[in-house]
Amino acid sequence: MKRVFVKDITDEGREINDYFIVRSKGIYSSKNNTKYMSLELKDRTGTIDAKVWDNVEELSNLFDRNDIIKVRAKTRFYQNRPQLNIMEIQKVEEDIAVSEIKEFFSEGERGIEELKNAYSVLLKEIEDPYIASLFELLNMEHDIIERFFFFPASISVHHMYIGGLLEHSLSVAYMGKKVVELMGGDRDIIIGGSLLHDIGKTEEMEFRGGFRYSDRGRLLGHITLGVMMLERLIRRIDRFPSYLQDVLSHIIISHHGLEEWGSPRRPMSLEALTIHYIDNLDAKIMGVKEHMRENMENDRWSGYHRLYESRFYKIPER
């Protein structure tokens, strides 16, 4: 699908006819009061600025942020950085194969195969027969498990890369195990709850020309969807303890911690409390790391992070 990647755009006056994801989009006025559109485009190798000077309103109506578009453009350099001057834009409407999606989104530091192996090893640590049976059934739901392995953890906040949802869930489980060692709690419930707390995101999000929220996801949200998915699986397990279903459901329901953050119940068990705080910690730390990776103003300070309402300082290497 793609032939030219951002990292390869290094010369001026080159004709580009290729596909990119729209990371940001805005319409502005120049000094002579002429409208222009400014875009940030990306693929798995990086980001590039782009400008549209003609037919701005018409082309702007064709696509939104997070869409995959095909552009016809010419390269130029502005302030010693490559930039695209776009003449034509087409939004990609058709479904895209998994192999092609990987051309637009980077993976995390740990590749998907390594994360899958870590997931399998972690499941072998579960001793409770009912929780183990729950994951045996989940692993047979190939559509769900493929999305769980492949999807980002979020579209715009943290772990925004292929495999991000799995990596985040594993991180919460690993840290949860450490908390059990230091402070107590049920180890199997914390492992199971950590891996399930965001499982509803496999239905909340979809990939159609880019990762976006599905209609079902917007209407119900990943917390509600996660509880519904858990109930569907448990119905297929003979004599699954009702208290255990309630405890796992409560972890999903309460993992955001507060009603204004999307949780209808506050955490009311040691395990739910542990997962809530670790989930919040992992999401914030990784969100800031991703922000700093791509938004440094200089070698010490990042640009302003609108969600966290702060700039972040990079400690010098020692």
JORA-V351333 format. One record per backbone hydrogen bond with DSSP energy under -1.0 kcal/mol. CO is the residue of the C=O (numbers start at 1). NH is the residue of the N-H. E is the energy in kcal/mol with one decimal. If there is no record, write none. Layout:
co & nh & e
CO & NH & E
CO & NH & E
This chain:
co & nh & e
5 & 8 & -1.8
6 & 9 & -1.8
8 & 10 & -1.4
14 & 75 & -1.9
16 & 73 & -2.8
18 & 71 & -2.9
20 & 69 & -2.9
21 & 42 & -2.0
22 & 66 & -3.4
24 & 40 & -1.9
26 & 38 & -3.0
28 & 36 & -2.4
30 & 33 & -2.0
34 & 30 & -2.7
36 & 28 & -2.9
37 & 52 & -2.4
38 & 26 & -1.8
39 & 50 & -2.4
40 & 23 & -3.1
40 & 24 & -1.3
41 & 48 & -2.5
42 & 21 & -2.6
43 & 46 & -1.3
46 & 43 & -2.1
48 & 41 & -2.9
49 & 84 & -2.0
50 & 39 & -2.8
51 & 86 & -3.0
52 & 37 & -2.5
55 & 59 & -2.6
56 & 60 & -2.4
57 & 61 & -1.6
59 & 62 & -1.3
64 & 67 & -1.7
67 & 22 & -2.7
68 & 92 & -2.8
69 & 20 & -2.5
70 & 90 & -2.4
71 & 18 & -1.4
72 & 87 & -3.1
72 & 88 & -1.6
73 & 16 & -3.4
74 & 85 & -2.9
75 & 13 & -2.6
76 & 83 & -2.5
78 & 81 & -1.2
81 & 78 & -2.9
83 & 76 & -2.3
84 & 51 & -2.9
85 & 74 & -2.0
88 & 72 & -2.1
90 & 70 & -3.3
97 & 101 & -2.0
98 & 102 & -1.4
100 & 103 & -1.6
101 & 104 & -1.9
101 & 105 & -1.2
103 & 44 & -2.0
106 & 162 & -1.9
111 & 115 & -2.1
112 & 116 & -2.8
113 & 117 & -2.1
114 & 118 & -2.1
115 & 119 & -2.3
116 & 120 & -2.3
117 & 121 & -2.3
118 & 122 & -2.3
119 & 123 & -2.1
120 & 124 & -1.2
122 & 125 & -1.5
123 & 126 & -1.4
128 & 132 & -2.4
129 & 133 & -2.1
130 & 134 & -2.0
131 & 135 & -1.8
132 & 136 & -1.8
133 & 137 & -2.2
134 & 138 & -2.2
135 & 139 & -2.4
137 & 140 & -1.1
138 & 141 & -1.5
140 & 142 & -1.6
141 & 145 & -2.8
142 & 146 & -2.1
143 & 147 & -1.6
144 & 148 & -2.5
145 & 149 & -2.0
146 & 150 & -1.5
147 & 151 & -3.1
150 & 163 & -1.7
151 & 165 & -2.4
159 & 153 & -2.2
159 & 161 & -1.5
161 & 164 & -2.4
163 & 167 & -2.6
164 & 168 & -2.6
165 & 169 & -2.2
166 & 170 & -2.5
167 & 171 & -2.4
168 & 172 & -2.3
169 & 173 & -1.9
170 & 174 & -2.8
171 & 175 & -2.5
172 & 176 & -2.2
173 & 177 & -2.1
174 & 178 & -1.5
175 & 179 & -2.0
176 & 180 & -2.1
177 & 181 & -1.9
178 & 182 & -1.9
179 & 183 & -3.7
180 & 184 & -1.4
186 & 190 & -2.1
187 & 191 & -2.5
188 & 192 & -2.9
189 & 193 & -3.2
190 & 194 & -2.2
191 & 195 & -2.0
192 & 196 & -1.4
193 & 197 & -1.6
196 & 199 & -1.7
198 & 201 & -2.3
199 & 202 & -1.8
200 & 203 & -1.5
200 & 204 & -1.9
201 & 205 & -1.8
204 & 214 & -2.5
206 & 212 & -2.3
209 & 68 & -1.3
210 & 208 & -2.2
212 & 206 & -2.5
214 & 218 & -2.5
215 & 219 & -2.2
216 & 220 & -2.4
217 & 221 & -1.7
221 & 225 & -2.2
222 & 226 & -2.2
223 & 227 & -2.0
224 & 228 & -2.2
225 & 229 & -2.4
226 & 230 & -2.4
227 & 231 & -2.4
228 & 232 & -2.0
229 & 233 & -1.9
230 & 234 & -2.5
231 & 235 & -1.9
233 & 236 & -1.4
234 & 237 & -2.1
237 & 240 & -1.3
241 & 245 & -1.9
242 & 246 & -2.3
243 & 247 & -2.4
244 & 248 & -2.4
245 & 249 & -2.6
246 & 250 & -2.6
247 & 251 & -1.8
248 & 252 & -1.8
249 & 253 & -2.8
250 & 254 & -2.5
254 & 257 & -1.9
258 & 261 & -1.0
258 & 263 & -2.3
259 & 262 & -1.7
269 & 273 & -2.7
270 & 274 & -2.5
271 & 275 & -2.3
272 & 276 & -2.4
273 & 277 & -2.1
274 & 278 & -2.2
275 & 279 & -2.6
276 & 280 & -2.2
277 & 281 & -2.4
278 & 282 & -3.0
279 & 283 & -2.3
280 & 284 & -2.2
281 & 285 & -2.7
282 & 286 & -2.3
283 & 287 & -2.1
284 & 288 & -2.4
285 & 289 & -2.5
286 & 290 & -2.5
287 & 291 & -1.9
288 & 292 & -2.9
289 & 293 & -1.9
290 & 294 & -1.0
291 & 295 & -1.4
295 & 303 & -3.8
300 & 314 & -3.4
301 & 297 & -2.4
301 & 298 & -1.4
305 & 309 & -1.3
305 & 310 & -1.2
310 & 305 & -2.9
312 & 302 & -2.5
